C-alpha cells in the first residue's frame, strides 16, 4: 500500500499523538525509534520532512524533542502519505491493457475500485486522533519491540513481496 518512509512517518506521528497534551510532552527521535522498533537515523530523517511540512515541531537541548504542530484531530493520514508517495492518476488498466472504466471493464475492475475506496477512506477520513484516543482514553498501548518474541517481525502494510502459500 505504501513505502517505508510513509510507514515510518505514520509510526512517528501516531506515537506523538499517543502522548499529545497540547505540546508539553516531547519525544526524541530515539524515543520514537525505540517505541516503534525503527532505526533512529531513518526516524530522524522522516521527522525532518514532517517538520518542514508543518506537522511536527522540534526543539533542541534539555527538555527538547518533537511534538505535533497541531492537534491530532487536525492531521489526516493523507497528510503523511502525500509527503512520501507519488499519486497516480493513470486510467490505464493494470490487467486489461486498455483504459480502465471506459468500455468493458476488466475482470478485476470492481474489486480494484472497492480496494481503492477503502484506501481513500483511510487516507482522507482517518486522523491521528484515533491514536490519541486509543492510548489516553482507552488505555491501549502498542507492544514494545523488546516484548515481542524473536521470531515475530513487525507487520507491514506495504505490498508483500512474498506471501505464505504463494511462490
PEPEJO-V685753 format. One line per field, one symbol per residue. psi: psi as a letter, one per 20 degrees, with the letter a starting at -180 (. if undefined). Layout:
BEGIN
psi: ???
END
This chain:
BEGIN
psi: grrhgggggggghhghhhjpkjjgpqqrhggggghjkrpghgggghhgghghijhqpqqrapjaaqrqirqhijoqhhhgghhiqpppjpippihiibppipbpqrhjghghggghggghgggiiprihhhgggghhijppqpqhiipqhipqpqqjrpqgpqpiq.
END
